Amino acid sequence: MMINKNILKSILTGAFISTFITVSLLASSFFGLSYLFKVFIYFGYPFLYILEKLVPSSFVYWLFPEGSAPAGVFFILLASWSQLTIIMAAMSHFYFIKKL
């Protein structure tokens, strides 16, 4: 099965844009603008429920042997980044289709 070049390009573009937004919001939270990062974290909560069902607990304890807070922060950030990647990939896909 071959992936269309526009779909692959839009997925990579969405991942790049969401990584840039995540890093910039994380950096802005170090300078006292923590409310922006809180909005980003709240944005990922719907996807966190899906991620909770997909990832087994044995993988969580393999990744973080102590579990608890580091694992929670990691999965909250992963869920927020994943949801933002999906949205940005969809937006860039429509942009690339419209551009053609």
Legacy VTK file of the C-alpha trace (Angstrom):
# vtk DataFile Version 3.0
C-alpha trace
ASCII
DATASET POLYDATA
POINTS 100 float
0.000 0.000 0.000
1.495 3.290 -1.094
0.915 6.490 0.855
0.045 9.506 -1.211
2.803 12.152 -1.275
0.390 14.906 -0.226
-0.734 12.910 2.805
2.839 12.179 3.871
3.812 15.814 3.354
0.851 17.033 5.398
1.601 14.588 8.244
5.236 15.725 8.388
4.190 19.372 8.199
1.666 18.864 11.007
4.254 17.121 13.176
6.779 19.905 12.600
4.274 22.672 13.364
2.976 20.948 16.500
6.526 20.308 17.733
7.349 23.984 17.226
4.200 25.064 19.089
4.885 22.610 21.931
8.479 23.738 22.404
7.567 27.426 22.202
4.770 27.038 24.766
7.064 25.073 27.050
9.709 27.795 26.752
7.131 30.513 27.409
6.052 28.741 30.599
9.603 29.110 31.937
9.300 32.878 31.491
6.136 33.221 33.551
3.442 32.656 30.928
2.268 29.374 32.396
-1.410 29.935 31.535
-0.598 29.356 27.838
0.897 25.979 28.633
-2.109 25.117 30.826
-4.395 25.698 27.858
-2.177 23.419 25.774
-2.364 20.702 28.430
-6.165 21.004 28.736
-6.330 20.731 24.959
-4.907 17.198 25.125
-7.247 15.759 27.750
-9.783 14.273 25.289
-7.019 12.382 23.495
-5.565 11.270 26.824
-8.591 9.045 27.457
-7.971 7.277 24.141
-4.252 6.968 24.880
-5.057 5.507 28.289
-6.937 2.617 26.673
-4.262 1.977 24.028
-1.108 1.930 26.173
-0.758 -1.022 28.595
0.355 -0.314 32.142
3.322 -2.668 31.783
4.721 -0.358 29.092
4.306 2.643 31.388
6.263 0.934 34.172
8.887 -0.210 31.683
9.301 3.374 30.446
9.157 4.958 33.914
9.981 2.395 36.637
8.737 4.687 39.406
5.498 5.444 37.526
3.415 8.251 38.995
4.230 11.891 38.171
6.865 11.591 35.408
4.724 9.094 33.527
1.646 11.283 33.895
3.407 14.380 32.631
4.883 12.454 29.713
1.536 11.049 28.630
-0.266 14.382 29.054
2.336 16.054 26.833
2.188 13.159 24.361
-1.597 13.372 24.168
-1.540 17.144 23.670
1.149 16.898 21.018
-0.644 14.053 19.230
-3.953 15.870 19.108
-2.283 19.038 17.853
-0.398 16.999 15.228
-3.637 15.501 13.936
-5.306 18.895 13.685
-2.319 20.570 12.036
-1.900 17.665 9.608
-5.550 17.937 8.595
-5.255 21.703 8.117
-2.087 21.393 6.056
-3.640 18.585 3.997
-6.536 20.844 3.045
-4.043 23.589 2.255
-2.028 21.306 -0.049
-5.191 20.066 -1.791
-6.443 23.618 -2.272
-3.033 24.657 -3.591
-3.229 22.067 -6.355
LINES 1 101
100 0 1 2 3 4 5 6 7 8 9 10 11 12 13 14 15 16 17 18 19 20 21 22 23 24 25 26 27 28 29 30 31 32 33 34 35 36 37 38 39 40 41 42 43 44 45 46 47 48 49 50 51 52 53 54 55 56 57 58 59 60 61 62 63 64 65 66 67 68 69 70 71 72 73 74 75 76 77 78 79 80 81 82 83 84 85 86 87 88 89 90 91 92 93 94 95 96 97 98 99
